[in-house]
C-alpha cells in the first residue's frame, strides 16, 4: 500500500470496455505522478491509501479489471512531507 495525495481528476472519454464507469484521479507519490482508479470518491487535495498489482484489480471490482493502482481509502488526517 502507498500513501498518495490526489492532484486532480483525469477525464478520458474514449476508454476500453469495462473501464467506462470508473472515475480516475491523478495522484502524487512523492515526486512521481500516476493515474489511479477511484473506488471511494475522493477529491483533489485528499490524502489516500492506494493499492497496486492484483490487489488494485480486486479493489476496482474484479480480478480481470485493467488497473495497476486503485484508491481504497481516504485518510482522515495526514500531514504530508513538505
C-alpha positions in Angstrom: 0.0 0.0 0.0 1.0 3.6 -0.6 0.1 7.0 0.8 -0.6 9.4 -2.1 -2.2 12.8 -2.5 -4.9 13.4 -5.1 -3.9 16.1 -7.5 -6.9 16.3 -9.9 -9.4 14.2 -11.7 -8.5 12.7 -15.1 -11.1 12.8 -17.8 -10.7 10.2 -20.6 -13.9 9.8 -22.7 -12.6 7.1 -25.0 -11.9 4.0 -22.9 -11.8 0.3 -23.3 -14.9 -1.7 -22.3 -15.2 -2.2 -18.6 -13.3 1.0 -17.7 -16.0 3.4 -18.8 -17.8 3.8 -15.5 -14.9 4.3 -13.2 -13.6 7.7 -12.0 -9.9 8.2 -12.5 -7.6 10.5 -10.4 -4.1 11.8 -10.9 -2.2 11.1 -7.6 1.2 12.1 -6.4 3.5 9.7 -4.6 6.4 11.9 -3.6 7.7 13.4 -6.8 6.1 11.0 -9.2 2.5 11.1 -10.5 0.3 8.2 -11.5 -3.3 7.6 -12.5 -5.4 5.6 -10.1 -8.9 4.2 -10.2 -11.0 6.0 -7.6 -13.1 3.4 -5.7 -14.0 5.6 -2.8 -15.0 9.1 -4.2 -12.1 11.3 -3.2 -11.5 14.9 -4.1 -8.3 16.9 -5.0 -6.2 17.5 -2.0 -7.2 14.3 -0.2 -4.6 12.0 1.2 -5.4 8.5 0.2 -4.4 4.9 0.5 -3.6 3.2 -2.8 -3.0 -0.5 -3.6 -1.3 -1.9 -6.6 -0.9 -5.1 -8.6 -3.6 -7.8 -8.2 -5.0 -6.0 -5.1 -5.7 -3.0 -7.3 -7.7 -5.1 -9.7 -9.7 -6.7 -7.0 -10.3 -3.4 -5.3 -11.5 -1.9 -8.6 -14.2 -4.6 -8.8 -12.8 -7.7 -10.5 -9.6 -9.6 -10.9 -9.7 -9.0 -14.7 -10.1 -5.2 -14.3 -7.3 -3.3 -16.1 -5.9 -1.4 -13.2 -2.5 -1.4 -11.5 -3.3 1.4 -9.0 -6.6 1.8 -7.1 -7.6 4.2 -4.3 -9.1 2.2 -1.5 -9.3 4.7 1.4 -9.3 8.4 2.3 -7.1 9.3 5.2 -8.8 11.4 7.8 -5.7 13.3 8.9 -2.2 13.2 7.4 0.4 15.8 7.4 2.3 15.3 4.2 6.1 15.7 3.9 7.0 19.2 2.8 
